[in-house]
Amino acid sequence: MLAVVDTNVIVSGLLNKDGAPARVIGMIAEGILTPVFSFTILAEYEDFLHRAKFHFEPSSASKFLADLKSVGMQIEHIAVIMDDMPI
């Protein structure tokens, strides 16, 4: 299954090992979910994971990003289409 994972889900899943965001991180780790990201999204992940307020160890944040890149799918651009999505 492919998915664009919101930055808040990544941060929340790493901060709190319980709940839906943590399950998304687990699904990525287990190979159930393949994250899809652009260069812009990766840059946002990196920015957030290195913010002091979250207290992530810089080496742990860098390792997580490297692991994410190795299992994910990088594409040039991600278009978000909301018009026809059911709410």
A tleap script that builds the chain and sets N, CA, C and O, in Angstrom:
source leaprc.protein.ff14SB
mol = sequence {
  NMET LEU ALA VAL VAL ASP THR ASN VAL ILE
  VAL SER GLY LEU LEU ASN LYS ASP GLY ALA
  PRO ALA ARG VAL ILE GLY MET ILE ALA GLU
  GLY ILE LEU THR PRO VAL PHE SER PHE THR
  ILE LEU ALA GLU TYR GLU ASP PHE LEU HIE
  ARG ALA LYS PHE HIE PHE GLU PRO SER SER
  ALA SER LYS PHE LEU ALA ASP LEU LYS SER
  VAL GLY MET GLN ILE GLU HIE ILE ALA VAL
  ILE MET ASP ASP MET PRO CILE
}
set mol.1.N position { 0.854 -1.162 0.000 }
set mol.1.CA position { 0.000 0.000 0.000 }
set mol.1.C position { 0.904 1.231 0.000 }
set mol.1.O position { 1.849 1.315 0.785 }
set mol.2.N position { 0.611 2.177 -0.880 }
set mol.2.CA position { 1.352 3.424 -0.968 }
set mol.2.C position { 0.593 4.525 -0.244 }
set mol.2.O position { -0.637 4.564 -0.285 }
set mol.3.N position { 1.327 5.429 0.427 }
set mol.3.CA position { 0.670 6.545 1.112 }
set mol.3.C position { 1.634 7.706 1.292 }
set mol.3.O position { 2.820 7.519 1.562 }
set mol.4.N position { 1.098 8.904 1.137 }
set mol.4.CA position { 1.823 10.107 1.514 }
set mol.4.C position { 1.505 10.314 2.985 }
set mol.4.O position { 0.343 10.464 3.361 }
set mol.5.N position { 2.541 10.320 3.815 }
set mol.5.CA position { 2.348 10.397 5.266 }
set mol.5.C position { 2.590 11.827 5.724 }
set mol.5.O position { 3.666 12.387 5.510 }
set mol.6.N position { 1.586 12.406 6.351 }
set mol.6.CA position { 1.675 13.767 6.851 }
set mol.6.C position { 2.786 13.888 7.886 }
set mol.6.O position { 3.033 12.961 8.657 }
set mol.7.N position { 3.444 15.021 7.896 }
set mol.7.CA position { 4.530 15.273 8.837 }
set mol.7.C position { 4.065 15.122 10.284 }
set mol.7.O position { 4.800 14.595 11.119 }
set mol.8.N position { 2.856 15.578 10.583 }
set mol.8.CA position { 2.331 15.454 11.949 }
set mol.8.C position { 2.194 13.993 12.368 }
set mol.8.O position { 2.382 13.664 13.539 }
set mol.9.N position { 1.872 13.128 11.432 }
set mol.9.CA position { 1.762 11.703 11.729 }
set mol.9.C position { 3.148 11.138 12.063 }
set mol.9.O position { 3.299 10.367 13.011 }
set mol.10.N position { 4.146 11.525 11.284 }
set mol.10.CA position { 5.516 11.070 11.545 }
set mol.10.C position { 5.957 11.506 12.941 }
set mol.10.O position { 6.407 10.686 13.741 }
set mol.11.N position { 5.828 12.799 13.227 }
set mol.11.CA position { 6.282 13.335 14.517 }
set mol.11.C position { 5.493 12.703 15.659 }
set mol.11.O position { 6.087 12.253 16.639 }
set mol.12.N position { 4.177 12.662 15.552 }
set mol.12.CA position { 3.347 12.089 16.619 }
set mol.12.C position { 3.657 10.615 16.844 }
set mol.12.O position { 3.720 10.148 17.981 }
set mol.13.N position { 3.849 9.892 15.750 }
set mol.13.CA position { 4.153 8.469 15.863 }
set mol.13.C position { 5.480 8.195 16.543 }
set mol.13.O position { 5.628 7.187 17.234 }
set mol.14.N position { 6.444 9.080 16.354 }
set mol.14.CA position { 7.742 8.906 17.005 }
set mol.14.C position { 7.737 9.388 18.455 }
set mol.14.O position { 8.482 8.867 19.286 }
set mol.15.N position { 6.902 10.380 18.760 }
set mol.15.CA position { 6.830 10.897 20.126 }
set mol.15.C position { 6.014 10.005 21.050 }
set mol.15.O position { 6.349 9.849 22.224 }
set mol.16.N position { 4.942 9.418 20.520 }
set mol.16.CA position { 4.030 8.622 21.330 }
set mol.16.C position { 3.903 7.241 20.696 }
set mol.16.O position { 3.369 7.112 19.594 }
set mol.17.N position { 4.377 6.239 21.363 }
set mol.17.CA position { 4.403 4.875 20.804 }
set mol.17.C position { 3.027 4.211 20.787 }
set mol.17.O position { 2.897 3.082 20.313 }
set mol.18.N position { 2.006 4.890 21.294 }
set mol.18.CA position { 0.635 4.377 21.262 }
set mol.18.C position { -0.170 5.212 20.273 }
set mol.18.O position { 0.190 6.351 19.977 }
set mol.19.N position { -1.234 4.657 19.775 }
set mol.19.CA position { -2.127 5.414 18.909 }
set mol.19.C position { -1.909 5.160 17.434 }
set mol.19.O position { -0.988 4.454 17.026 }
set mol.20.N position { -2.793 5.764 16.642 }
set mol.20.CA position { -2.788 5.560 15.198 }
set mol.20.C position { -1.490 6.008 14.522 }
set mol.20.O position { -0.984 5.278 13.670 }
set mol.21.N position { -0.924 7.180 14.863 }
set mol.21.CA position { 0.328 7.571 14.206 }
set mol.21.C position { 1.454 6.557 14.427 }
set mol.21.O position { 2.232 6.285 13.512 }
set mol.22.N position { 1.540 6.010 15.610 }
set mol.22.CA position { 2.563 4.994 15.882 }
set mol.22.C position { 2.308 3.728 15.061 }
set mol.22.O position { 3.247 3.061 14.628 }
set mol.23.N position { 1.042 3.408 14.853 }
set mol.23.CA position { 0.719 2.242 14.022 }
set mol.23.C position { 1.142 2.480 12.570 }
set mol.23.O position { 1.579 1.553 11.889 }
set mol.24.N position { 1.012 3.711 12.105 }
set mol.24.CA position { 1.463 4.030 10.742 }
set mol.24.C position { 2.979 3.828 10.647 }
set mol.24.O position { 3.461 3.240 9.679 }
set mol.25.N position { 3.724 4.304 11.630 }
set mol.25.CA position { 5.182 4.115 11.653 }
set mol.25.C position { 5.495 2.615 11.664 }
set mol.25.O position { 6.400 2.161 10.964 }
set mol.26.N position { 4.749 1.856 12.457 }
set mol.26.CA position { 4.943 0.406 12.515 }
set mol.26.C position { 4.655 -0.270 11.184 }
set mol.26.O position { 5.356 -1.202 10.790 }
set mol.27.N position { 3.629 0.196 10.496 }
set mol.27.CA position { 3.290 -0.373 9.185 }
set mol.27.C position { 4.399 -0.096 8.165 }
set mol.27.O position { 4.674 -0.922 7.295 }
set mol.28.N position { 5.024 1.067 8.283 }
set mol.28.CA position { 6.159 1.373 7.407 }
set mol.28.C position { 7.320 0.436 7.740 }
set mol.28.O position { 7.939 -0.139 6.845 }
set mol.29.N position { 7.606 0.288 9.023 }
set mol.29.CA position { 8.712 -0.572 9.460 }
set mol.29.C position { 8.503 -2.027 9.046 }
set mol.29.O position { 9.465 -2.731 8.739 }
set mol.30.N position { 7.252 -2.477 9.036 }
set mol.30.CA position { 6.931 -3.865 8.680 }
set mol.30.C position { 6.808 -4.079 7.175 }
set mol.30.O position { 6.647 -5.212 6.721 }
set mol.31.N position { 6.882 -2.999 6.401 }
set mol.31.CA position { 6.771 -3.124 4.952 }
set mol.31.C position { 5.345 -3.222 4.444 }
set mol.31.O position { 5.125 -3.532 3.273 }
set mol.32.N position { 4.382 -2.965 5.301 }
set mol.32.CA position { 2.971 -3.002 4.911 }
set mol.32.C position { 2.609 -1.733 4.147 }
set mol.32.O position { 1.806 -1.761 3.215 }
set mol.33.N position { 3.203 -0.639 4.550 }
set mol.33.CA position { 2.926 0.670 3.981 }
set mol.33.C position { 4.211 1.235 3.385 }
set mol.33.O position { 5.241 1.275 4.059 }
set mol.34.N position { 4.160 1.664 2.148 }
set mol.34.CA position { 5.313 2.293 1.501 }
set mol.34.C position { 5.067 3.791 1.455 }
set mol.34.O position { 4.137 4.244 0.787 }
set mol.35.N position { 5.894 4.574 2.162 }
set mol.35.CA position { 5.704 6.016 2.116 }
set mol.35.C position { 6.131 6.582 0.760 }
set mol.35.O position { 7.142 6.177 0.186 }
set mol.36.N position { 5.345 7.515 0.274 }
set mol.36.CA position { 5.639 8.201 -0.981 }
set mol.36.C position { 5.909 9.653 -0.620 }
set mol.36.O position { 5.140 10.268 0.119 }
set mol.37.N position { 6.996 10.198 -1.139 }
set mol.37.CA position { 7.363 11.563 -0.770 }
set mol.37.C position { 8.109 12.251 -1.904 }
set mol.37.O position { 8.717 11.613 -2.764 }
set mol.38.N position { 8.040 13.557 -1.871 }
set mol.38.CA position { 8.793 14.391 -2.797 }
set mol.38.C position { 9.983 14.965 -2.024 }
set mol.38.O position { 10.093 14.790 -0.811 }
set mol.39.N position { 10.858 15.641 -2.737 }
set mol.39.CA position { 11.980 16.314 -2.081 }
set mol.39.C position { 11.466 17.315 -1.050 }
set mol.39.O position { 12.037 17.445 0.033 }
set mol.40.N position { 10.386 18.022 -1.388 }
set mol.40.CA position { 9.811 19.013 -0.480 }
set mol.40.C position { 9.310 18.373 0.810 }
set mol.40.O position { 9.540 18.899 1.900 }
set mol.41.N position { 8.632 17.249 0.686 }
set mol.41.CA position { 8.127 16.553 1.876 }
set mol.41.C position { 9.287 16.045 2.729 }
set mol.41.O position { 9.256 16.168 3.953 }
set mol.42.N position { 10.305 15.476 2.093 }
set mol.42.CA position { 11.477 15.014 2.849 }
set mol.42.C position { 12.133 16.165 3.608 }
set mol.42.O position { 12.542 16.005 4.758 }
set mol.43.N position { 12.230 17.317 2.962 }
set mol.43.CA position { 12.820 18.487 3.616 }
set mol.43.C position { 11.981 18.907 4.822 }
set mol.43.O position { 12.524 19.317 5.848 }
set mol.44.N position { 10.662 18.803 4.697 }
set mol.44.CA position { 9.786 19.139 5.820 }
set mol.44.C position { 9.959 18.135 6.960 }
set mol.44.O position { 10.043 18.525 8.124 }
set mol.45.N position { 10.012 16.840 6.626 }
set mol.45.CA position { 10.258 15.830 7.659 }
set mol.45.C position { 11.557 16.161 8.404 }
set mol.45.O position { 11.598 16.166 9.635 }
set mol.46.N position { 12.605 16.433 7.642 }
set mol.46.CA position { 13.909 16.709 8.250 }
set mol.46.C position { 13.848 17.941 9.142 }
set mol.46.O position { 14.377 17.932 10.254 }
set mol.47.N position { 13.209 18.993 8.664 }
set mol.47.CA position { 13.074 20.216 9.459 }
set mol.47.C position { 12.389 19.923 10.793 }
set mol.47.O position { 12.884 20.316 11.849 }
set mol.48.N position { 11.265 19.240 10.741 }
set mol.48.CA position { 10.509 18.972 11.968 }
set mol.48.C position { 11.254 18.036 12.910 }
set mol.48.O position { 11.265 18.261 14.120 }
set mol.49.N position { 11.873 16.997 12.376 }
set mol.49.CA position { 12.552 16.030 13.241 }
set mol.49.C position { 13.806 16.595 13.890 }
set mol.49.O position { 14.312 16.026 14.857 }
set mol.50.N position { 14.312 17.703 13.372 }
set mol.50.CA position { 15.496 18.327 13.975 }
set mol.50.C position { 15.157 19.567 14.802 }
set mol.50.O position { 16.061 20.267 15.259 }
set mol.51.N position { 13.875 19.845 15.001 }
set mol.51.CA position { 13.477 20.970 15.848 }
set mol.51.C position { 13.721 20.622 17.315 }
set mol.51.O position { 13.372 19.536 17.779 }
set mol.52.N position { 14.323 21.559 18.025 }
set mol.52.CA position { 14.691 21.336 19.428 }
set mol.52.C position { 13.485 21.015 20.310 }
set mol.52.O position { 13.605 20.243 21.261 }
set mol.53.N position { 12.333 21.595 20.007 }
set mol.53.CA position { 11.165 21.396 20.879 }
set mol.53.C position { 10.692 19.947 20.937 }
set mol.53.O position { 10.007 19.563 21.885 }
set mol.54.N position { 11.045 19.139 19.942 }
set mol.54.CA position { 10.624 17.742 19.955 }
set mol.54.C position { 11.622 16.834 20.664 }
set mol.54.O position { 11.296 15.692 20.988 }
set mol.55.N position { 12.816 17.322 20.904 }
set mol.55.CA position { 13.843 16.583 21.666 }
set mol.55.C position { 14.251 15.261 21.042 }
set mol.55.O position { 14.603 14.322 21.756 }
set mol.56.N position { 14.207 15.173 19.707 }
set mol.56.CA position { 14.725 13.976 19.054 }
set mol.56.C position { 16.243 14.066 19.021 }
set mol.56.O position { 16.806 15.123 18.738 }
set mol.57.N position { 16.880 12.980 19.303 }
set mol.57.CA position { 18.338 12.900 19.176 }
set mol.57.C position { 18.671 13.103 17.694 }
set mol.57.O position { 18.112 12.407 16.846 }
set mol.58.N position { 19.569 14.041 17.363 }
set mol.58.CA position { 19.870 14.298 15.942 }
set mol.58.C position { 20.277 13.045 15.162 }
set mol.58.O position { 19.876 12.867 14.012 }
set mol.59.N position { 21.068 12.186 15.788 }
set mol.59.CA position { 21.493 10.970 15.072 }
set mol.59.C position { 20.309 10.022 14.860 }
set mol.59.O position { 20.245 9.345 13.834 }
set mol.60.N position { 19.379 9.963 15.805 }
set mol.60.CA position { 18.188 9.118 15.660 }
set mol.60.C position { 17.271 9.660 14.567 }
set mol.60.O position { 16.716 8.897 13.776 }
set mol.61.N position { 17.118 10.975 14.530 }
set mol.61.CA position { 16.289 11.596 13.495 }
set mol.61.C position { 16.888 11.332 12.114 }
set mol.61.O position { 16.169 11.003 11.171 }
set mol.62.N position { 18.197 11.478 12.005 }
set mol.62.CA position { 18.869 11.242 10.722 }
set mol.62.C position { 18.749 9.783 10.304 }
set mol.62.O position { 18.548 9.495 9.124 }
set mol.63.N position { 18.870 8.859 11.254 }
set mol.63.CA position { 18.736 7.434 10.942 }
set mol.63.C position { 17.311 7.121 10.493 }
set mol.63.O position { 17.109 6.385 9.527 }
set mol.64.N position { 16.325 7.681 11.194 }
set mol.64.CA position { 14.935 7.451 10.801 }
set mol.64.C position { 14.708 7.923 9.367 }
set mol.64.O position { 14.090 7.217 8.570 }
set mol.65.N position { 15.207 9.117 9.038 }
set mol.65.CA position { 15.036 9.652 7.685 }
set mol.65.C position { 15.732 8.779 6.643 }
set mol.65.O position { 15.191 8.536 5.565 }
set mol.66.N position { 16.931 8.310 6.972 }
set mol.66.CA position { 17.657 7.433 6.041 }
set mol.66.C position { 16.886 6.133 5.825 }
set mol.66.O position { 16.782 5.648 4.698 }
set mol.67.N position { 16.346 5.572 6.906 }
set mol.67.CA position { 15.550 4.346 6.799 }
set mol.67.C position { 14.282 4.587 5.976 }
set mol.67.O position { 13.900 3.761 5.147 }
set mol.68.N position { 13.643 5.725 6.217 }
set mol.68.CA position { 12.427 6.072 5.481 }
set mol.68.C position { 12.726 6.185 3.987 }
set mol.68.O position { 11.967 5.685 3.157 }
set mol.69.N position { 13.822 6.838 3.654 }
set mol.69.CA position { 14.213 6.975 2.243 }
set mol.69.C position { 14.487 5.612 1.609 }
set mol.69.O position { 14.182 5.390 0.437 }
set mol.70.N position { 15.060 4.714 2.387 }
set mol.70.CA position { 15.427 3.410 1.818 }
set mol.70.C position { 14.225 2.522 1.540 }
set mol.70.O position { 14.286 1.661 0.662 }
set mol.71.N position { 13.134 2.715 2.271 }
set mol.71.CA position { 11.944 1.883 2.058 }
set mol.71.C position { 10.848 2.605 1.289 }
set mol.71.O position { 9.889 1.985 0.830 }
set mol.72.N position { 10.995 3.913 1.150 }
set mol.72.CA position { 9.958 4.712 0.521 }
set mol.72.C position { 10.160 4.893 -0.966 }
set mol.72.O position { 11.094 4.358 -1.564 }
set mol.73.N position { 9.262 5.658 -1.540 }
set mol.73.CA position { 9.289 5.942 -2.970 }
set mol.73.C position { 9.328 7.455 -3.154 }
set mol.73.O position { 8.368 8.155 -2.831 }
set mol.74.N position { 10.437 7.946 -3.673 }
set mol.74.CA position { 10.550 9.378 -3.910 }
set mol.74.C position { 10.085 9.692 -5.329 }
set mol.74.O position { 10.495 9.047 -6.294 }
set mol.75.N position { 9.229 10.688 -5.428 }
set mol.75.CA position { 8.746 11.135 -6.726 }
set mol.75.C position { 9.007 12.630 -6.852 }
set mol.75.O position { 9.321 13.306 -5.873 }
set mol.76.N position { 8.874 13.124 -8.059 }
set mol.76.CA position { 9.213 14.523 -8.319 }
set mol.76.C position { 8.220 15.494 -7.700 }
set mol.76.O position { 8.611 16.518 -7.139 }
set mol.77.N position { 6.935 15.173 -7.801 }
set mol.77.CA position { 5.913 16.111 -7.337 }
set mol.77.C position { 4.677 15.333 -6.898 }
set mol.77.O position { 4.308 14.334 -7.514 }
set mol.78.N position { 4.047 15.800 -5.833 }
set mol.78.CA position { 2.818 15.170 -5.357 }
set mol.78.C position { 1.696 16.190 -5.482 }
set mol.78.O position { 1.765 17.276 -4.908 }
set mol.79.N position { 0.667 15.834 -6.234 }
set mol.79.CA position { -0.502 16.692 -6.377 }
set mol.79.C position { -1.575 16.198 -5.421 }
set mol.79.O position { -1.839 15.000 -5.324 }
set mol.80.N position { -2.177 17.127 -4.727 }
set mol.80.CA position { -3.254 16.774 -3.806 }
set mol.80.C position { -4.565 17.217 -4.434 }
set mol.80.O position { -4.764 18.394 -4.732 }
set mol.81.N position { -5.448 16.260 -4.628 }
set mol.81.CA position { -6.750 16.545 -5.208 }
set mol.81.C position { -7.804 16.233 -4.171 }
set mol.81.O position { -7.977 15.085 -3.761 }
set mol.82.N position { -8.507 17.274 -3.751 }
set mol.82.CA position { -9.494 17.116 -2.701 }
set mol.82.C position { -10.928 17.215 -3.210 }
set mol.82.O position { -11.846 16.829 -2.486 }
set mol.83.N position { -11.159 17.713 -4.416 }
set mol.83.CA position { -12.500 17.981 -4.914 }
set mol.83.C position { -13.431 16.779 -4.878 }
set mol.83.O position { -14.592 16.913 -4.493 }
set mol.84.N position { -12.945 15.610 -5.273 }
set mol.84.CA position { -13.808 14.441 -5.394 }
set mol.84.C position { -13.679 13.456 -4.246 }
set mol.84.O position { -14.202 12.344 -4.315 }
set mol.85.N position { -12.984 13.859 -3.193 }
set mol.85.CA position { -12.785 12.936 -2.069 }
set mol.85.C position { -13.994 12.990 -1.138 }
set mol.85.O position { -14.447 14.073 -0.765 }
set mol.86.N position { -14.517 11.815 -0.763 }
set mol.86.CA position { -15.631 11.808 0.193 }
set mol.86.C position { -15.140 12.228 1.570 }
set mol.86.O position { -14.002 11.955 1.950 }
set mol.87.N position { -15.993 12.876 2.288 }
set mol.87.CA position { -15.638 13.335 3.644 }
set mol.87.C position { -16.333 12.472 4.670 }
set mol.87.O position { -16.170 12.688 5.871 }
savepdb mol mol.pdb
quit
